Amino acid sequence: MDLILDDLTAIDDKLSQRHIDLDPNGYFIIYIDRNERLIYAKHFTNIIDERGLAVDPETGKVIPARGKVERTHTTVFSGRTAKELCVKIFEETQPSPVTFLDHAAYLGREFVRAEIALVTGQEYVQD
């Protein structure tokens, strides 16, 4: 069993290192609230510059991938399950805040991870 888990982890770690194009419609910060038993996804807008970097549309400054950034979100989505959150974001919100299919797939994976953490009591850290 550990060998299979190790193999899956290695595959996931390798794929996490690949290049991805950033969604020009913005990004999400995902977190869970155990007291409310909800998964939250804060949406932030950005602009992709000529270098492929996300920049703040108001300041023009590059948005770092790591560390704390003080920005104001445009929308907060919440759901009790990953599926409920996906329906709200991808089916009920027009225009969609997500324009790239790989971004939608990533969010779906993260929402499932957040749901599992919420149900099991494990810590959730967005990948």
ZAZA-529881 format. One record per residue: x negated, y negated, z negated of N, C-alpha, C in turn. Coordinates in nm, 3 decimals, decimal comma, always signed. Example, Ala and Ser with C-alpha at 12.3 -4.5 7.8 and 13.67 -1.06 7.14 Angstrom:
% residues 2
nxx	nyy	nzz	caxx	cayy	cazz	cxx	cyy	czz
-1,319	+0,569	-0,780	-1,230	+0,450	-0,780	-1,320	+0,330	-0,780
-1,285	+0,225	-0,708	-1,367	+0,106	-0,714	-1,290	-0,003	-0,787
This chain:
% residues 127
nxx	nyy	nzz	caxx	cayy	cazz	cxx	cyy	czz
-0,083	+0,121	+0,000	+0,000	+0,000	+0,000	-0,086	-0,127	+0,000
-0,194	-0,128	-0,081	-0,280	-0,245	-0,087	-0,350	-0,271	+0,045
-0,385	-0,163	+0,117	-0,451	-0,179	+0,246	-0,358	-0,250	+0,344
-0,232	-0,212	+0,346	-0,136	-0,277	+0,434	-0,121	-0,424	+0,396
-0,109	-0,453	+0,267	-0,096	-0,590	+0,220	-0,220	-0,671	+0,256
-0,337	-0,610	+0,239	-0,462	-0,678	+0,276	-0,466	-0,708	+0,425
-0,422	-0,612	+0,509	-0,419	-0,633	+0,654	-0,324	-0,747	+0,690
-0,207	-0,747	+0,631	-0,109	-0,852	+0,660	-0,160	-0,989	+0,616
-0,225	-0,993	+0,502	-0,281	-1,118	+0,452	-0,391	-1,168	+0,545
-0,475	-1,078	+0,593	-0,583	-1,117	+0,685	-0,526	-1,172	+0,816
-0,423	-1,109	+0,868	-0,359	-1,158	+0,991	-0,302	-1,298	+0,968
-0,232	-1,314	+0,856	-0,170	-1,442	+0,824	-0,276	-1,551	+0,806
-0,382	-1,519	+0,733	-0,489	-1,616	+0,711	-0,554	-1,659	+0,843
-0,577	-1,562	+0,932	-0,638	-1,594	+1,061	-0,546	-1,684	+1,144
-0,418	-1,652	+1,147	-0,323	-1,733	+1,225	-0,306	-1,873	+1,166
-0,325	-1,886	+1,036	-0,314	-2,018	+0,973	-0,425	-2,112	+1,016
-0,531	-2,059	+1,076	-0,645	-2,141	+1,119	-0,631	-2,192	+1,262
-0,526	-2,149	+1,335	-0,512	-2,187	+1,475	-0,472	-2,334	+1,489
-0,497	-2,389	+1,606	-0,456	-2,527	+1,636	-0,305	-2,529	+1,661
-0,240	-2,630	+1,608	-0,099	-2,653	+1,639	-0,081	-2,800	+1,676
+0,006	-2,824	+1,772	+0,041	-2,961	+1,806	+0,147	-3,008	+1,708
+0,130	-3,129	+1,656	+0,223	-3,183	+1,558	+0,352	-3,229	+1,625
+0,463	-3,210	+1,554	+0,594	-3,249	+1,604	+0,606	-3,401	+1,601
+0,636	-3,463	+1,714	+0,647	-3,609	+1,717	+0,767	-3,662	+1,638
+0,861	-3,574	+1,604	+0,976	-3,619	+1,526	+0,951	-3,620	+1,375
+0,833	-3,573	+1,332	+0,801	-3,583	+1,191	+0,766	-3,451	+1,126
+0,757	-3,457	+0,995	+0,718	-3,340	+0,916	+0,804	-3,331	+0,791
+0,795	-3,217	+0,722	+0,875	-3,191	+0,603	+0,785	-3,156	+0,485
+0,823	-3,202	+0,369	+0,764	-3,156	+0,243	+0,871	-3,070	+0,177
+0,836	-2,944	+0,151	+0,931	-2,846	+0,098	+0,898	-2,817	-0,047
+1,000	-2,811	-0,130	+0,982	-2,776	-0,271	+1,110	-2,714	-0,325
+1,099	-2,652	-0,442	+1,217	-2,592	-0,504	+1,245	-2,659	-0,637
+1,372	-2,659	-0,676	+1,414	-2,709	-0,807	+1,482	-2,593	-0,877
+1,413	-2,535	-0,974	+1,467	-2,417	-1,044	+1,592	-2,449	-1,125
+1,598	-2,569	-1,183	+1,717	-2,606	-1,262	+1,841	-2,614	-1,175
+1,827	-2,671	-1,057	+1,941	-2,684	-0,965	+1,958	-2,561	-0,878
+1,854	-2,473	-0,878	+1,852	-2,352	-0,796	+1,868	-2,387	-0,648
+1,788	-2,487	-0,603	+1,795	-2,535	-0,466	+1,656	-2,543	-0,404
+1,654	-2,528	-0,273	+1,536	-2,552	-0,192	+1,555	-2,690	-0,129
+1,454	-2,774	-0,136	+1,461	-2,907	-0,078	+1,360	-2,921	+0,035
+1,395	-3,002	+0,133	+1,305	-3,034	+0,244	+1,319	-3,184	+0,272
+1,216	-3,259	+0,234	+1,214	-3,403	+0,262	+1,155	-3,424	+0,400
+1,226	-3,499	+0,483	+1,178	-3,526	+0,619	+1,115	-3,665	+0,624
+0,997	-3,671	+0,687	+0,924	-3,796	+0,707	+0,898	-3,814	+0,856
+0,913	-3,936	+0,904	+0,883	-3,963	+1,045	+0,734	-3,988	+1,062
+0,687	-3,972	+1,182	+0,550	-4,004	+1,219	+0,543	-4,030	+1,368
+0,430	-4,080	+1,411	+0,397	-4,096	+1,552	+0,270	-4,016	+1,575
+0,262	-3,948	+1,688	+0,140	-3,874	+1,723	+0,056	-3,965	+1,813
-0,066	-3,996	+1,769	-0,151	-4,085	+1,847	-0,223	-4,010	+1,959
-0,306	-4,083	+2,036	-0,375	-4,025	+2,152	-0,474	-3,916	+2,113
-0,514	-3,911	+1,986	-0,605	-3,806	+1,938	-0,529	-3,682	+1,890
-0,394	-3,692	+1,887	-0,313	-3,580	+1,837	-0,292	-3,585	+1,687
-0,323	-3,698	+1,625	-0,308	-3,713	+1,481	-0,175	-3,780	+1,447
-0,118	-3,740	+1,334	+0,006	-3,803	+1,287	-0,029	-3,934	+1,219
+0,040	-4,040	+1,259	+0,019	-4,170	+1,196	+0,152	-4,225	+1,145
+0,142	-4,305	+1,042	+0,258	-4,370	+0,983	+0,311	-4,472	+1,084
+0,439	-4,464	+1,122	+0,492	-4,558	+1,222	+0,493	-4,703	+1,175
+0,493	-4,724	+1,043	+0,496	-4,861	+0,991	+0,358	-4,922	+0,979
+0,258	-4,842	+0,938	+0,125	-4,897	+0,913	+0,024	-4,863	+1,022
+0,052	-4,758	+1,099	-0,043	-4,713	+1,200	-0,159	-4,632	+1,142
-0,156	-4,607	+1,011	-0,264	-4,531	+0,947	-0,241	-4,382	+0,962
-0,352	-4,308	+0,976	-0,345	-4,162	+0,987	-0,290	-4,105	+0,856
-0,200	-4,007	+0,870	-0,142	-3,939	+0,754	-0,229	-3,816	+0,726
-0,298	-3,812	+0,611	-0,385	-3,698	+0,583	-0,306	-3,571	+0,559
-0,364	-3,458	+0,599	-0,298	-3,328	+0,581	-0,304	-3,281	+0,437
-0,402	-3,323	+0,363	-0,419	-3,282	+0,223	-0,415	-3,405	+0,134
-0,375	-3,383	+0,009	-0,375	-3,491	-0,087	-0,241	-3,561	-0,093
-0,228	-3,650	-0,188	-0,103	-3,721	-0,211	-0,096	-3,845	-0,121
+0,018	-3,860	-0,058	+0,042	-3,974	+0,030	+0,170	-4,042	-0,016
+0,166	-4,171	-0,034	+0,285	-4,246	-0,074	+0,360	-4,293	+0,050
+0,465	-4,222	+0,083	+0,549	-4,260	+0,197	+0,695	-4,242	+0,157
+0,784	-4,306	+0,227	+0,927	-4,293	+0,201	+0,987	-4,196	+0,302
+1,057	-4,096	+0,251	+1,121	-3,998	+0,339	+1,243	-4,060	+0,407
+1,282	-4,003	+0,520	+1,399	-4,052	+0,592	+1,525	-3,978	+0,549
+1,511	-3,851	+0,518	+1,625	-3,766	+0,481	+1,579	-3,658	+0,385
+1,669	-3,616	+0,297	+1,643	-3,500	+0,211	+1,751	-3,397	+0,239
+1,707	-3,279	+0,280	+1,797	-3,167	+0,302	+1,784	-3,072	+0,183
+1,895	-3,006	+0,147	+1,887	-2,907	+0,040	+1,978	-2,790	+0,073
+1,941	-2,674	+0,019	+2,022	-2,555	+0,040	+1,994	-2,452	-0,067
+2,089	-2,363	-0,087	+2,073	-2,256	-0,186	+1,993	-2,140	-0,130
+1,990	-2,129	+0,003	+1,916	-2,022	+0,070	+1,842	-2,080	+0,190
+1,749	-2,002	+0,240	+1,676	-2,043	+0,361	+1,772	-2,060	+0,478
+1,866	-1,970	+0,490	+1,961	-1,976	+0,601	+2,048	-2,101	+0,593
+2,097	-2,132	+0,473	+2,180	-2,251	+0,456	+2,102	-2,377	+0,494
+1,977	-2,384	+0,454	+1,894	-2,499	+0,486	+1,868	-2,508	+0,637
+1,842	-2,393	+0,701	+1,821	-2,392	+0,847	+1,947	-2,438	+0,921
+2,063	-2,395	+0,878	+2,187	-2,436	+0,943	+2,204	-2,587	+0,932
+2,179	-2,642	+0,814	+2,193	-2,787	+0,795	+2,098	-2,865	+0,887
+1,974	-2,820	+0,896	+1,874	-2,895	+0,972	+1,886	-2,872	+1,123
+1,901	-2,746	+1,165	+1,894	-2,714	+1,308	+2,029	-2,712	+1,378
+2,137	-2,695	+1,304	+2,268	-2,687	+1,370	+2,358	-2,806	+1,340
+2,351	-2,859	+1,220	+2,444	-2,965	+1,180	+2,388	-3,106	+1,196
+2,259	-3,121	+1,211	+2,198	-3,254	+1,220	+2,168	-3,286	+1,366
+2,227	-3,396	+1,414	+2,206	-3,440	+1,552	+2,169	-3,587	+1,551
+2,064	-3,628	+1,618	+1,970	-3,540	+1,687	+1,886	-3,464	+1,586
+1,834	-3,352	+1,630	+1,756	-3,267	+1,542	+1,627	-3,337	+1,499
+1,590	-3,325	+1,372	+1,463	-3,382	+1,329	+1,343	-3,297	+1,371
+1,369	-3,184	+1,438	+1,263	-3,093	+1,482	+1,271	-3,079	+1,634
+1,159	-3,104	+1,702	+1,161	-3,095	+1,849	+1,077	-2,981	+1,905
+0,990	-2,923	+1,823	+0,905	-2,813	+1,871	+0,953	-2,680	+1,813
+0,962	-2,578	+1,897	+1,006	-2,447	+1,851	+0,911	-2,388	+1,748
+0,780	-2,409	+1,766	+0,687	-2,355	+1,667	+0,705	-2,422	+1,531
+0,746	-2,549	+1,531	+0,773	-2,619	+1,406	+0,897	-2,559	+1,339
+1,000	-2,531	+1,419	+1,122	-2,469	+1,365	+1,091	-2,331	+1,306
+1,008	-2,252	+1,377	+0,972	-2,119	+1,327	+0,894	-2,130	+1,196
+0,801	-2,223	+1,190	+0,724	-2,246	+1,068	+0,817	-2,281	+0,952
+0,910	-2,373	+0,976	+1,002	-2,413	+0,870	+1,086	-2,296	+0,822
+1,135	-2,215	+0,915	+1,211	-2,096	+0,876	+1,130	-2,004	+0,786
+1,004	-1,981	+0,822	+0,917	-1,897	+0,739	+0,898	-1,958	+0,601
+0,875	-2,088	+0,597	+0,853	-2,155	+0,468	+0,979	-2,153	+0,382
+1,095	-2,171	+0,444	+1,219	-2,168	+0,367	+1,243	-2,030	+0,306
+1,208	-1,924	+0,379	+1,221	-1,788	+0,325	+1,125	-1,771	+0,208
+1,002	-1,818	+0,222	+0,906	-1,810	+0,112	+0,956	-1,885	-0,011
+1,014	-2,003	+0,011	+1,068	-2,083	-0,099	+1,186	-2,012	-0,165
+1,272	-1,951	-0,084	+1,386	-1,877	-0,138	+1,339	-1,759	-0,224
+1,240	-1,685	-0,175	+1,187	-1,571	-0,251	+1,129	-1,620	-0,384
+1,055	-1,731	-0,381	+0,998	-1,786	-0,505	+1,108	-1,829	-0,601
+1,214	-1,887	-0,548	+1,325	-1,931	-0,631	+1,392	-1,813	-0,699
+1,413	-1,705	-0,624	+1,481	-1,586	-0,676	+1,394	-1,507	-0,774
+1,265	-1,497	-0,743	+1,176	-1,412	-0,824	+1,108	-1,487	-0,938
+1,113	-1,620	-0,937	+1,045	-1,697	-1,040	+0,900	-1,725	-1,009
+0,854	-1,682	-0,890	+0,715	-1,708	-0,850	+0,696	-1,856	-0,817
+0,570	-1,896	-0,817	+0,537	-2,032	-0,779	+0,551	-2,047	-0,628
+0,598	-2,161	-0,582	+0,603	-2,188	-0,438	+0,510	-2,304	-0,407
+0,419	-2,281	-0,314	+0,330	-2,385	-0,261	+0,342	-2,379	-0,110
+0,381	-2,490	-0,051	+0,399	-2,495	+0,094	+0,266	-2,469	+0,165
+0,271	-2,385	+0,270	+0,152	-2,353	+0,348	+0,122	-2,464	+0,447
